[in-house]
């Protein structure tokens, strides 16, 4: 429990930096209120940040009759982080500030099955980095699949066709920067913990729907990774005996029934869209009131609701946060989801909150950037030596060009 308490404190310190970066100077009292921590804890956190040279004291705020509050600000606002989303046919890049705000973004075609995949990704990253700031803390990479450790970055991904691919080591060698690699949904969960709805909760689920189905699990402020970094793969929950073949090789997985490709397949079979139609055509049909299209989404929502009810019973989160490309169609999913989800919960759990967040194409890459933004205070050592390199670069304010190079 001591480690979890320390990790919660660490994330709060990262959130202080994010809050100051996003909203400008604030007092200790304001930060305590906004971030939901006690004034005593905030005083201690700020003391540590001042000692580390990450924040500075500014002018006093106007007084309402009491003692004027001392304002706090970031010691530097020039540091940036690169976030990368990798999928089978393209990669997305963002450059973000300490507050997680996107400064610039780009998307490039990419072939995850190419024999030169690692060199290709490094080349695309180098091109993107060259167009921005030189004050980089590091690179965060989000991938669909399991990652052994963030600091190592060895990837197993059925979606990418990768088996034990040494992504982290390869990019560190080519870029000369700290590189952290993580499952993309786990990365989104950390971004939620720092900047989103999850900032107000200690235990929550981030569930993504779209091309695949996944979950990021946060308990007592810590993202649970599991023994091999594969926790949260709910898309491979077996739900239908002898069901459709899943990309993982098994049959009847949740993802093989309600993932984007499965919905499109069902829509074509039932005549809701033409043989050449995709998910956009299915959504358009549902938006227009087509009964077959709306039923397909509702059935998917029903199955998702029952599956998540079981996960809520197992983990007891305060809230479930839904994200991903599929949430664009959430009004159609919700007709099946809400009744199935609520009726499948124990009476005491039926009040658990569900938040559906607005989705943008660059959100996956923003989540990957959060891997780096969270590492300055990684007390559990999840980020390994790469986290230490990020801390060194942040504390100096002038990162040496070779700080990410392997020892």
Beta strands, then each sheet from edge to edge (+ up, - down):
strand 1: 26-27
strand 2: 55-60
strand 3: 70-74
strand 4: 80-86
strand 5: 90-96
strand 6: 102-109
strand 7: 136-143
strand 8: 146-147
strand 9: 154-157
strand 10: 162-166
strand 11: 179-183
strand 12: 204-209
strand 13: 213-219
strand 14: 222-223
strand 15: 319-323
strand 16: 353-356
sheet 1: 1+ 3- 2+
sheet 2: 6+ 5- 4+ 7+ 11+
sheet 3: 8+ 9- 10+
sheet 4: 14+ 13- 12+ 15+ 16+
end
